[in-house]
Amino acid sequence: MKIKTKLISGVGLLFTIILLLSVISIFFIYKLKNDTKNILVANYNTLEYSRNMISSLELINEGDNTFSEFEKNLIKQQENITEIGEKKLTDKITIQFYELKTNPKNSKLKSSIRKNITEVMSLNMKAIERKSDTANKTAETAIMIISIMGAICFLTAFILLINLPGNIANPIKELTESIKQIANQNYKERVKFEKNNEFGELAKSFNTMAEKLEEYSESKLDKIIKSKKRIEALINNMHDPVIGLDENKTVLFANNEALKIAGLKLENLLGKPIQDIAIYNDLIRDLCQDIVLPQKNQTNKNTIKIFADNKESYFEKEIVEINITPTGENKSQFIGQVIMLKNITLFKELDFAKTNFIATVSHEFKTPIASIQMSLDLLKNNQIGMLNEEQLHLINSIDDDSKRLLKITGELLNMTQLESGKIQLKKSFINPVEIVNYAIDANKIQAEQKNIQLVTDYADNLPQIEADLEKTVWVVTNLISNAIRYSYENSKINISIAVSNNQIIFSVQDSGQGIPNEYKEKVFNRYFRVPGTKKGGTGLGLAISKEFIEAQGGTISVESELGLGSTFIVKFTV
């Protein structure tokens, strides 16, 4: 007899018994469910309504709201009558309730209502007990029948367990010994097994394969395949997701981590254009959008959020282009790309903790600082008392420090808002001159202290821009404040607004010492300050400005030459 026939006969019998057992189990479970449902739906609801009516009855003198609460539960009870005698009691409660509404202080009537409600509850409790007994009997019958069927199933499985393994395992054991020799690259080994069944056919096929492997192992292709297998094993053992593409954006390989987070099987990826896979897989679409639709000024690394390992995880995506120089040629050739994802969830969680800590501390600082400033204003008031010159100088010094501390806490709060992604824009159409005027008014006193002249130059017929007034004014104010801080006394700062190529261009030019070339790109990084500068500040102002402007679709840049000052430029598209 063929092994297939033996397996079909044995497993088919076992399957039939299991199927019968499942049908019987479902029948009794369904019956038990109905019995339980009768208890929960019908009687439990009545008990709930009765308890609510008793509670409302106790508070009947406290206001009209208790009447409405009682009546609401009474109406529900009228719609939920299931037991013999329950309707009569409910109707009696209804009549007594409406009598009570006309005479709320009738304690005898209350007592009668309470007694009738208690009888309704008692009636349903007895019904619950009766239905519970029915459910128990159903459960006992189910246990008995399922146990009998289970015993039959066990006996059948035991008989199959005794007979089938020997018929299958012994030939497999003989085959395994010969296969181990082949696995150890002893391709001269042949399987010596002759029976007129599937194992005999397998032995013939295996011997044919061994002969071909023997021929193949002697060729150079064997070494190439070994190297390929070694690389594939290395990629699969990487803890970070990796996907490889050829020059036509067809998937060449993907390791297990990539398959796990994408929710795909290897056969659904290999050899297919990644654009086709992106149509029905959101993660692949996010990963390949920079490849399929490259954008200007895009970076090779960016952070994406993926739901992996039953939680939100953060990955840093990096796209590496693979170029080789063919033998005998000098020009490199593009052969594909590799998408790599580095799990940075731990670092993100630490960053979130840091952001929350800074936000909390900065917020808590604001109240005592405001209290200090209020106290200083009171001390400066001559009505409280006159101050001598030394005291006034000390108070002014404290005032300057508190204002500087308030500015720092404000910048830290802005930065935490940006880091947490909670920035909210209130865009409207604004006159650019209005933005600059606000900023100049905010810095006028600071400029007068250093005798610095703020020179403005506006183009004619300036169009309005769509921007967030508060945040844009904050940026221009910060740029002018920085220009004043780093400019020399008795100098001037040029502030201009121009129109070019459908863009409004704000520029703030100072007369300070300028920024060395190696630090121009870094001045917009958080907490960065140009080495050698002794001016105060947190190093956050320009970083916040960059975030605010880019969030509105604009750009911010700097032009500077050492010794000749710096010009900060903000551009908005009209």
Backbone torsions as a table, in degrees:
resi	resn	phi	psi	omega
1	MET	NA	139.4	177.7
2	LYS	-66.2	148.4	179.3
3	ILE	-62.9	-36.7	179.4
4	LYS	-59.5	-42.3	-179.8
5	THR	-64.7	-41.8	178.3
6	LYS	-60.9	-45.3	-178.1
7	LEU	-65.3	-43.8	-179.1
8	ILE	-61.7	-41.5	-178.9
9	SER	-64.7	-50.3	-176.6
10	GLY	-68.4	-49.5	-177.8
11	VAL	-68.8	-34.2	178.6
12	GLY	-62.8	-42.6	177.7
13	LEU	-62.6	-45.2	179.9
14	LEU	-63.2	-40.3	179.6
15	PHE	-63.7	-40.2	-179.7
16	THR	-63.2	-42.1	179.7
17	ILE	-66.1	-42.9	179.6
18	ILE	-63.6	-40.8	178.9
19	LEU	-61.9	-43.1	178.4
20	LEU	-63.4	-41.2	177.9
21	LEU	-62.3	-39.7	-179.8
22	SER	-65.8	-42.3	-179.8
23	VAL	-62.5	-44.4	179.9
24	ILE	-64.3	-41.2	-179.7
25	SER	-63.6	-43.7	180.0
26	ILE	-62.8	-40.4	180.0
27	PHE	-59.7	-48.6	-177.1
28	PHE	-72.3	-34.2	177.0
29	ILE	-64.0	-41.4	179.1
30	TYR	-64.3	-41.3	179.4
31	LYS	-65.8	-42.4	178.6
32	LEU	-64.6	-36.2	178.8
33	LYS	-63.3	-43.2	-179.9
34	ASN	-63.5	-41.4	178.7
35	ASP	-62.4	-43.0	-179.8
36	THR	-67.3	-40.0	-179.1
37	LYS	-61.4	-38.0	179.1
38	ASN	-59.5	-37.7	179.8
39	ILE	-69.3	-49.1	-173.7
40	LEU	-67.6	-49.5	-172.4
41	VAL	-74.7	-50.4	-171.8
42	ALA	-76.6	-57.9	-169.4
43	ASN	-85.6	-37.0	-178.5
44	TYR	-63.3	-39.8	179.8
45	ASN	-62.8	-40.0	179.0
46	THR	-61.8	-42.2	177.1
47	LEU	-61.1	-40.7	179.7
48	GLU	-64.0	-45.5	-179.4
49	TYR	-64.8	-38.8	-178.8
50	SER	-64.3	-43.2	178.5
51	ARG	-61.6	-42.3	179.4
52	ASN	-63.5	-38.1	179.8
53	MET	-67.6	-39.0	178.3
54	ILE	-64.4	-41.5	178.7
55	SER	-62.2	-43.0	-179.9
56	SER	-67.2	-35.2	-179.5
57	LEU	-63.4	-35.6	-179.9
58	GLU	-67.7	-26.9	-176.2
59	LEU	-105.9	20.6	-169.7
60	ILE	-64.3	-22.2	-177.5
61	ASN	-91.0	-0.8	-173.1
62	GLU	-90.1	-7.4	177.4
63	GLY	154.1	170.0	-178.3
64	ASP	-66.5	-22.8	-176.3
65	ASN	-62.2	-32.1	-179.8
66	THR	-69.1	-35.1	175.2
67	PHE	-61.1	-45.4	-177.8
68	SER	-66.4	-35.6	179.1
69	GLU	-67.0	-43.0	178.5
70	PHE	-62.0	-46.0	-176.6
71	GLU	-65.0	-37.8	179.3
72	LYS	-61.2	-44.8	179.6
73	ASN	-71.7	-30.7	178.6
74	LEU	-66.4	-41.4	178.8
75	ILE	-63.4	-42.4	178.4
76	LYS	-61.6	-40.2	179.8
77	GLN	-65.1	-38.4	178.8
78	GLN	-62.2	-28.2	-179.9
79	GLU	-89.6	-1.8	-172.9
80	ASN	-123.1	27.2	-178.4
81	ILE	-77.2	122.7	-176.0
82	THR	-130.1	-18.9	-172.6
83	GLU	-108.7	154.9	178.5
84	ILE	-66.8	129.9	-179.4
85	GLY	90.4	-12.5	-177.0
86	GLU	-71.6	-36.7	-178.9
87	LYS	-65.1	-41.4	-178.5
88	LYS	-61.9	-43.7	179.4
89	LEU	-66.5	-39.6	-178.9
90	THR	-65.7	-42.1	178.0
91	ASP	-63.1	-38.1	179.1
92	LYS	-64.1	-41.6	177.9
93	ILE	-63.8	-38.5	-178.1
94	THR	-63.5	-46.4	-179.2
95	ILE	-62.5	-44.2	-179.0
96	GLN	-67.1	-33.3	-179.5
97	PHE	-64.8	-45.2	-178.8
98	TYR	-68.8	-28.9	172.9
99	GLU	-67.2	-38.3	179.7
100	LEU	-65.5	-33.4	180.0
101	LYS	-62.6	-32.5	178.8
102	THR	-81.7	-22.4	-179.6
103	ASN	-138.8	75.9	-173.2
104	PRO	-62.0	-20.7	-173.6
105	LYS	-94.2	8.4	-178.8
106	ASN	-79.3	95.2	-176.8
107	SER	-67.4	-31.2	179.1
108	LYS	-65.1	-40.6	178.8
109	LEU	-66.0	-39.2	176.7
110	LYS	-60.7	-45.3	-178.9
111	SER	-61.7	-39.4	179.3
112	SER	-66.3	-42.1	178.2
113	ILE	-62.3	-43.9	-178.6
114	ARG	-61.3	-40.2	179.6
115	LYS	-64.2	-42.7	-179.8
116	ASN	-66.2	-39.4	177.8
117	ILE	-63.0	-40.5	179.5
118	THR	-62.9	-37.5	178.3
119	GLU	-66.5	-37.5	176.5
120	VAL	-62.5	-43.3	179.7
121	MET	-63.8	-42.6	179.8
122	SER	-62.4	-41.2	179.4
123	LEU	-59.9	-43.0	-178.4
124	ASN	-75.3	-31.8	176.4
125	MET	-63.7	-41.8	177.3
126	LYS	-64.0	-38.2	178.3
127	ALA	-64.4	-38.8	178.4
128	ILE	-62.6	-43.5	178.5
129	GLU	-61.6	-44.0	-179.6
130	ARG	-62.3	-45.7	-179.3
131	LYS	-69.3	-31.8	176.0
132	SER	-63.7	-41.0	177.1
133	ASP	-61.0	-41.5	178.2
134	THR	-62.4	-42.7	179.9
135	ALA	-64.9	-37.3	178.8
136	ASN	-65.1	-42.0	178.6
137	LYS	-63.3	-41.2	177.2
138	THR	-61.3	-42.7	-179.9
139	ALA	-64.0	-41.5	-179.9
140	GLU	-64.4	-42.1	177.6
141	THR	-62.4	-42.4	-179.6
142	ALA	-62.7	-43.5	-179.4
143	ILE	-61.3	-42.4	-177.6
144	MET	-64.7	-49.3	-176.8
145	ILE	-67.1	-42.0	-179.8
146	ILE	-65.4	-35.7	178.6
147	SER	-64.4	-41.8	179.1
148	ILE	-63.1	-46.8	179.9
149	MET	-64.8	-37.6	178.3
150	GLY	-63.4	-38.8	179.0
151	ALA	-64.8	-42.3	177.3
152	ILE	-61.9	-42.9	178.9
153	CYS	-61.4	-42.0	-180.0
154	PHE	-63.7	-43.6	-179.7
155	LEU	-62.5	-43.1	178.9
156	THR	-62.6	-45.1	179.5
157	ALA	-64.1	-36.1	-179.8
158	PHE	-65.6	-41.7	178.9
159	ILE	-63.5	-43.7	178.3
160	LEU	-63.7	-37.8	-178.9
161	LEU	-63.7	-34.5	-179.4
162	ILE	-75.0	-40.5	-171.1
163	ASN	-91.3	-45.7	-173.0
164	LEU	-65.2	-46.9	-175.8
165	PRO	-54.2	-40.4	-178.9
166	GLY	-64.2	-38.8	-179.8
167	ASN	-68.4	-25.1	-177.6
168	ILE	-102.1	-42.9	-171.8
169	ALA	-68.4	-39.4	-176.2
170	ASN	-62.0	-48.1	175.8
171	PRO	-62.8	-36.9	-180.0
172	ILE	-64.7	-38.2	179.1
173	LYS	-61.1	-41.3	178.2
174	GLU	-64.2	-41.1	179.3
175	LEU	-66.7	-37.5	-176.4
176	THR	-61.7	-41.2	-179.3
177	GLU	-60.1	-42.3	178.9
178	SER	-71.5	-35.9	-179.2
179	ILE	-66.3	-34.6	178.0
180	LYS	-59.5	-37.4	177.2
181	GLN	-63.6	-41.2	177.7
182	ILE	-65.5	-40.4	-180.0
183	ALA	-63.7	-29.4	177.2
184	ASN	-84.9	18.0	176.1
185	GLN	66.8	21.6	171.8
186	ASN	-90.6	78.5	-172.6
187	TYR	-75.2	-2.2	176.3
188	LYS	-82.9	-12.8	179.8
189	GLU	-70.1	142.5	177.7
190	ARG	-127.8	147.2	179.5
191	VAL	-81.4	121.4	-178.3
192	LYS	-104.9	86.0	-178.0
193	PHE	-147.5	117.7	-175.9
194	GLU	-127.4	104.7	174.1
195	LYS	-145.1	150.3	-175.8
196	ASN	-89.1	60.0	176.3
197	ASN	-146.9	-165.2	-176.6
198	GLU	-62.0	-34.9	-179.9
199	PHE	-66.3	-34.6	175.8
200	GLY	-64.3	-43.4	177.1
201	GLU	-64.3	-38.0	178.5
202	LEU	-64.1	-40.3	179.6
203	ALA	-62.4	-42.9	178.5
204	LYS	-62.1	-45.2	179.9
205	SER	-65.0	-38.7	-178.4
206	PHE	-66.8	-39.3	177.8
207	ASN	-63.9	-38.5	177.1
208	THR	-63.6	-43.3	178.9
209	MET	-62.3	-41.5	-179.6
210	ALA	-61.7	-38.0	178.1
211	GLU	-63.3	-42.4	179.5
212	LYS	-69.5	-36.8	176.9
213	LEU	-63.8	-36.3	178.2
214	GLU	-61.8	-42.1	177.2
215	GLU	-67.2	-41.9	-176.0
216	TYR	-67.9	-37.8	-176.7
217	SER	-63.8	-21.9	179.8
218	GLU	-85.0	-4.0	-179.7
219	SER	-96.1	166.5	179.7
220	LYS	-72.6	-21.2	-179.2
221	LEU	-61.0	-28.9	179.2
222	ASP	-58.8	-43.4	-179.7
223	LYS	-65.9	-36.8	179.2
224	ILE	-65.1	-44.4	179.9
225	ILE	-63.5	-37.9	178.4
226	LYS	-62.1	-42.9	178.7
227	SER	-63.8	-40.7	179.0
228	LYS	-63.1	-44.2	179.1
229	LYS	-62.9	-38.0	-179.7
230	ARG	-63.8	-42.5	179.7
231	ILE	-67.1	-41.9	179.2
232	GLU	-62.3	-40.2	178.4
233	ALA	-64.6	-39.6	179.1
234	LEU	-63.0	-44.8	-179.2
235	ILE	-65.6	-41.3	-178.6
236	ASN	-66.9	-25.4	-179.7
237	ASN	-89.2	-0.9	175.7
238	MET	-72.2	142.0	-178.8
239	HIS	-83.0	-11.5	-179.9
240	ASP	-103.9	142.2	178.6
241	PRO	-63.0	136.9	179.8
242	VAL	-139.2	133.0	175.9
243	ILE	-130.7	129.7	-179.5
244	GLY	-108.4	138.0	179.6
245	LEU	-124.6	151.3	173.9
246	ASP	-89.9	-172.9	-176.1
247	GLU	-66.0	-18.6	179.1
248	ASN	-99.0	12.9	179.3
249	LYS	64.9	30.0	173.8
250	THR	-93.5	138.2	-175.5
251	VAL	-71.3	122.9	178.0
252	LEU	-94.7	-40.2	-180.0
253	PHE	-156.5	159.7	175.4
254	ALA	-154.7	129.3	-178.5
255	ASN	-81.8	174.6	-174.1
256	ASN	-62.3	-35.8	179.7
257	GLU	-63.9	-40.3	178.9
258	ALA	-65.2	-41.3	179.1
259	LEU	-65.1	-36.0	-177.1
260	LYS	-67.6	-46.9	-177.3
261	ILE	-74.9	-24.6	179.7
262	ALA	-85.3	-16.9	-178.8
263	GLY	68.5	34.4	-177.7
264	LEU	-122.8	161.2	173.4
265	LYS	-98.2	155.5	-175.4
266	LEU	-59.5	-38.7	-178.5
267	GLU	-67.9	-19.1	177.7
268	ASN	-84.9	-5.6	-178.6
269	LEU	-111.5	-49.7	-171.2
270	LEU	-59.8	134.2	174.2
271	GLY	76.4	7.5	-178.8
272	LYS	-113.1	144.2	175.9
273	PRO	-60.7	134.8	-176.2
274	ILE	-66.3	-24.7	177.6
275	GLN	-64.6	-36.9	-179.7
276	ASP	-67.6	-38.9	179.6
277	ILE	-68.9	-34.9	-178.1
278	ALA	-64.7	-19.7	-178.3
279	ILE	-63.7	-38.0	-176.2
280	TYR	-115.2	4.0	178.7
281	ASN	-127.3	114.7	-175.1
282	ASP	-64.1	-40.4	-177.9
283	LEU	-65.0	-45.8	178.6
284	ILE	-61.7	-35.2	178.7
285	ARG	-62.9	-42.9	178.5
286	ASP	-65.9	-36.6	-176.7
287	LEU	-70.8	-34.8	-171.9
288	CYS	-102.3	0.9	-176.0
289	GLN	-65.2	-32.3	177.8
290	ASP	-73.3	-19.3	178.8
291	ILE	-86.7	-46.3	-177.1
292	VAL	-73.6	-40.5	-179.3
293	LEU	-124.0	74.4	-178.6
294	PRO	-63.6	141.2	179.6
295	GLN	-115.6	159.1	179.3
296	LYS	-70.6	147.4	175.8
297	ASN	59.8	21.4	178.3
298	GLN	-78.5	148.2	178.7
299	THR	-95.0	154.2	-180.0
300	ASN	-73.9	-17.9	-177.7
301	LYS	-120.3	134.5	170.5
302	ASN	-153.9	161.0	-174.0
303	THR	-99.1	134.8	176.6
304	ILE	-128.1	152.3	180.0
305	LYS	-106.5	128.8	-176.9
306	ILE	-131.7	139.7	173.9
307	PHE	-84.2	103.8	-178.4
308	ALA	-137.8	150.4	180.0
309	ASP	55.1	40.0	177.2
310	ASN	61.7	27.1	175.3
311	LYS	-158.6	165.3	176.8
312	GLU	-75.8	124.3	-179.7
313	SER	-121.0	152.9	-179.5
314	TYR	-113.3	134.5	-179.6
315	PHE	-128.4	143.8	173.7
316	GLU	-96.9	115.9	-177.0
317	LYS	-88.2	132.8	176.4
318	GLU	-133.3	129.2	179.1
319	ILE	-108.3	117.5	-178.1
320	VAL	-108.6	124.4	177.2
321	GLU	-85.5	135.2	-178.2
322	ILE	-103.8	120.6	178.1
323	ASN	-126.2	139.4	177.1
324	ILE	-127.8	157.9	174.8
325	THR	-110.0	108.2	-178.9
326	PRO	-59.4	151.2	-179.5
327	THR	-57.3	129.4	177.9
328	GLY	85.5	2.0	179.4
329	GLU	-119.9	156.8	179.8
330	ASN	-102.4	-21.8	-176.4
331	LYS	-90.8	131.4	179.7
332	SER	-74.9	156.5	-176.6
333	GLN	-128.2	131.2	179.0
334	PHE	-75.8	125.3	-178.0
335	ILE	-122.0	-0.3	177.5
336	GLY	153.9	-172.4	-178.6
337	GLN	-139.9	155.6	176.3
338	VAL	-125.3	126.2	175.9
339	ILE	-98.3	119.4	-179.7
340	MET	-118.4	137.9	178.1
341	LEU	-119.1	120.4	178.0
342	LYS	-102.1	123.5	-178.1
343	ASN	-72.6	112.8	-179.5
344	ILE	-117.4	25.4	-176.9
345	THR	-58.7	-43.4	-178.8
346	LEU	-60.4	-43.4	-179.7
347	PHE	-67.0	-36.5	178.4
348	LYS	-65.5	-41.5	179.7
349	GLU	-63.6	-40.0	176.2
350	LEU	-64.6	-38.6	179.2
351	ASP	-66.0	-40.1	177.3
352	PHE	-63.6	-40.6	179.3
353	ALA	-62.9	-42.3	178.1
354	LYS	-62.3	-43.4	-179.3
355	THR	-62.5	-44.8	179.9
356	ASN	-63.8	-38.1	179.7
357	PHE	-65.1	-46.6	-179.6
358	ILE	-63.3	-41.9	-179.6
359	ALA	-62.4	-42.9	-179.1
360	THR	-65.5	-47.2	-178.8
361	VAL	-63.5	-44.9	-179.2
362	SER	-62.2	-41.7	179.8
363	HIS	-64.9	-41.5	-179.5
364	GLU	-68.2	-28.1	179.4
365	PHE	-69.3	-30.4	-171.8
366	LYS	-60.9	-40.7	-176.8
367	THR	-65.0	-51.3	178.2
368	PRO	-64.1	-32.5	179.2
369	ILE	-66.4	-43.3	178.0
370	ALA	-62.2	-37.5	177.7
371	SER	-64.5	-40.7	178.1
372	ILE	-62.2	-45.5	-179.1
373	GLN	-64.5	-37.9	177.8
374	MET	-64.6	-40.9	178.5
375	SER	-64.0	-39.2	178.6
376	LEU	-64.9	-39.8	177.7
377	ASP	-62.4	-39.2	177.6
378	LEU	-66.3	-39.5	179.5
379	LEU	-65.6	-33.3	-179.9
380	LYS	-74.2	-18.4	-178.3
381	ASN	-72.2	120.2	-177.2
382	ASN	-66.1	-19.4	179.4
383	GLN	-67.0	-27.1	178.3
384	ILE	-77.7	-35.0	-179.4
385	GLY	162.9	151.3	-179.1
386	MET	-81.4	143.7	178.0
387	LEU	-110.0	143.1	174.6
388	ASN	-79.4	174.7	-173.3
389	GLU	-63.3	-39.5	-179.7
390	GLU	-67.0	-40.5	178.7
391	GLN	-65.8	-42.1	179.9
392	LEU	-63.5	-39.7	177.9
393	HIS	-63.1	-41.3	179.1
394	LEU	-65.0	-41.3	179.9
395	ILE	-66.0	-41.2	178.0
396	ASN	-62.4	-37.8	178.4
397	SER	-65.1	-42.7	177.9
398	ILE	-64.4	-39.0	179.8
399	ASP	-62.7	-43.5	178.8
400	ASP	-62.5	-43.1	-179.9
401	ASP	-65.5	-39.4	-179.4
402	SER	-68.5	-37.6	177.0
403	LYS	-65.5	-40.5	178.3
404	ARG	-65.0	-40.8	178.1
405	LEU	-65.6	-36.9	177.9
406	LEU	-65.7	-38.9	178.4
407	LYS	-65.3	-41.4	-179.8
408	ILE	-63.3	-44.4	179.4
409	THR	-64.5	-35.6	176.5
410	GLY	-63.6	-42.2	178.5
411	GLU	-66.1	-39.4	178.4
412	LEU	-64.8	-39.6	177.7
413	LEU	-65.5	-40.2	176.8
414	ASN	-62.2	-41.0	-177.8
415	MET	-67.4	-40.8	178.3
416	THR	-66.1	-33.2	176.4
417	GLN	-63.9	-41.0	178.9
418	LEU	-68.0	-42.9	-177.7
419	GLU	-66.2	-33.7	-179.3
420	SER	-83.6	-4.6	178.6
421	GLY	74.2	20.8	-177.2
422	LYS	-98.3	15.6	179.3
423	ILE	-66.3	131.1	-179.5
424	GLN	-120.3	127.1	-178.7
425	LEU	-101.3	134.9	174.4
426	LYS	-115.4	82.0	-174.3
427	LYS	-78.0	145.5	173.2
428	SER	-157.4	168.0	179.0
429	PHE	-84.1	123.9	-170.9
430	ILE	-127.3	145.4	171.5
431	ASN	-76.7	123.1	-178.3
432	PRO	-57.3	-33.3	-179.5
433	VAL	-64.2	-35.7	179.6
434	GLU	-61.6	-38.2	179.0
435	ILE	-62.3	-48.7	-177.9
436	VAL	-65.3	-38.8	-179.4
437	ASN	-63.2	-41.5	175.5
438	TYR	-58.5	-46.2	-177.6
439	ALA	-64.8	-40.4	-179.7
440	ILE	-65.7	-43.1	178.8
441	ASP	-59.5	-37.0	-179.1
442	ALA	-70.4	-23.0	-176.7
443	ASN	-110.6	5.1	-173.2
444	LYS	-62.0	-45.4	-178.1
445	ILE	-64.5	-42.0	179.3
446	GLN	-61.5	-38.6	179.2
447	ALA	-69.6	-38.8	-179.2
448	GLU	-66.2	-32.2	179.7
449	GLN	-63.3	-30.9	178.6
450	LYS	-104.2	8.1	180.0
451	ASN	55.5	44.1	179.5
452	ILE	-101.0	134.2	-178.8
453	GLN	-93.2	127.5	177.1
454	LEU	-96.7	108.2	-175.6
455	VAL	-101.6	126.3	-179.0
456	THR	-109.8	149.1	178.6
457	ASP	-144.4	106.2	-177.1
458	TYR	-110.7	138.6	174.2
459	ALA	-72.3	158.6	179.2
460	ASP	-78.5	150.2	174.9
461	ASN	52.8	51.6	179.8
462	LEU	-70.5	131.9	176.9
463	PRO	-77.0	159.9	176.5
464	GLN	-76.5	154.2	176.2
465	ILE	-116.7	151.2	176.2
466	GLU	-93.6	108.4	-175.5
467	ALA	-155.7	169.8	174.5
468	ASP	-86.0	113.1	-173.9
469	LEU	-59.2	-49.4	-175.0
470	GLU	-60.7	-46.5	-176.3
471	LYS	-72.8	-36.6	179.1
472	THR	-68.1	-41.1	175.9
473	VAL	-61.9	-39.4	178.6
474	TRP	-59.0	-42.8	-178.9
475	VAL	-64.6	-50.2	-178.3
476	VAL	-64.1	-38.8	177.0
477	THR	-60.7	-42.5	179.5
478	ASN	-64.8	-40.5	179.5
479	LEU	-64.6	-42.8	179.5
480	ILE	-68.0	-39.4	178.2
481	SER	-61.3	-43.2	177.4
482	ASN	-63.1	-41.4	-179.3
483	ALA	-61.5	-42.2	178.8
484	ILE	-65.6	-43.0	-177.5
485	ARG	-60.9	-39.1	-174.4
486	TYR	-99.1	0.5	176.8
487	SER	-89.3	156.5	178.5
488	TYR	-80.5	158.8	177.6
489	GLU	-64.3	153.5	178.9
490	ASN	60.6	28.0	177.5
491	SER	-108.5	-169.3	178.4
492	LYS	-137.0	154.6	178.1
493	ILE	-121.8	127.8	-178.1
494	ASN	-96.5	124.5	178.7
495	ILE	-119.9	120.4	-175.2
496	SER	-132.7	156.7	173.6
497	ILE	-131.1	125.0	-178.2
498	ALA	-132.3	166.2	177.1
499	VAL	-121.6	129.6	178.9
500	SER	-156.9	129.5	177.2
501	ASN	51.8	50.0	178.9
502	ASN	59.1	32.7	178.1
503	GLN	-132.4	140.4	169.8
504	ILE	-91.0	127.4	-175.0
505	ILE	-118.5	115.0	172.0
506	PHE	-93.3	137.0	175.1
507	SER	-138.4	138.9	177.8
508	VAL	-124.2	113.6	-175.7
509	GLN	-112.1	122.9	179.1
510	ASP	-105.0	178.4	179.7
511	SER	-121.7	39.8	-179.0
512	GLY	-86.7	-157.5	-175.7
513	GLN	-84.7	-8.7	178.7
514	GLY	84.1	175.4	-177.2
515	ILE	-120.3	128.3	176.5
516	PRO	-58.7	149.4	-176.0
517	ASN	-55.9	-37.6	-175.2
518	GLU	-70.2	-11.8	-177.9
519	TYR	-110.5	0.4	-175.2
520	LYS	-61.0	-43.5	-177.9
521	GLU	-77.0	-21.6	-175.7
522	LYS	-85.4	-15.2	-174.7
523	VAL	-64.9	-19.0	179.0
524	PHE	-92.7	3.8	176.7
525	ASN	-82.0	150.4	-179.5
526	ARG	-65.2	136.8	174.7
527	TYR	66.8	10.1	-179.5
528	PHE	-87.4	135.8	172.4
529	ARG	-133.5	139.4	-178.1
530	VAL	-61.8	125.5	179.1
531	PRO	-56.0	139.1	177.9
532	GLY	96.6	-13.8	178.6
533	THR	-81.8	136.1	-177.5
534	LYS	-107.5	8.4	-179.4
535	LYS	-78.0	154.3	179.3
536	GLY	-74.6	167.3	179.2
537	GLY	143.4	163.6	-178.4
538	THR	-100.2	-14.8	-173.4
539	GLY	78.6	17.5	-179.1
540	LEU	-107.3	-22.4	-172.5
541	GLY	-56.1	-48.9	-178.5
542	LEU	-71.3	-33.7	177.7
543	ALA	-64.8	-43.0	177.4
544	ILE	-65.2	-41.6	179.1
545	SER	-58.3	-44.8	179.6
546	LYS	-60.7	-43.7	179.9
547	GLU	-64.4	-43.6	-179.6
548	PHE	-61.9	-45.7	-176.3
549	ILE	-69.0	-45.5	-178.4
550	GLU	-67.7	-30.4	176.8
551	ALA	-64.6	-23.8	178.9
552	GLN	-96.5	6.4	178.6
553	GLY	86.5	10.9	179.6
554	GLY	-100.7	-175.7	177.7
555	THR	-134.3	154.3	175.9
556	ILE	-136.1	136.6	-177.7
557	SER	-147.7	173.6	-179.5
558	VAL	-135.5	140.6	171.5
559	GLU	-121.9	128.1	-175.1
560	SER	-151.6	149.1	174.9
561	GLU	-136.0	129.0	-174.5
562	LEU	-57.6	124.6	179.6
563	GLY	93.1	-13.1	-176.4
564	LEU	-116.7	5.3	178.2
565	GLY	92.5	-177.6	-176.2
566	SER	-132.6	152.5	175.5
567	THR	-127.5	118.9	176.4
568	PHE	-98.6	132.8	-172.2
569	ILE	-122.0	128.7	176.1
570	VAL	-118.5	130.2	-176.9
571	LYS	-122.8	136.3	173.3
572	PHE	-125.4	137.2	175.3
573	THR	-79.6	132.9	-178.8
574	VAL	-79.8	NA	NA
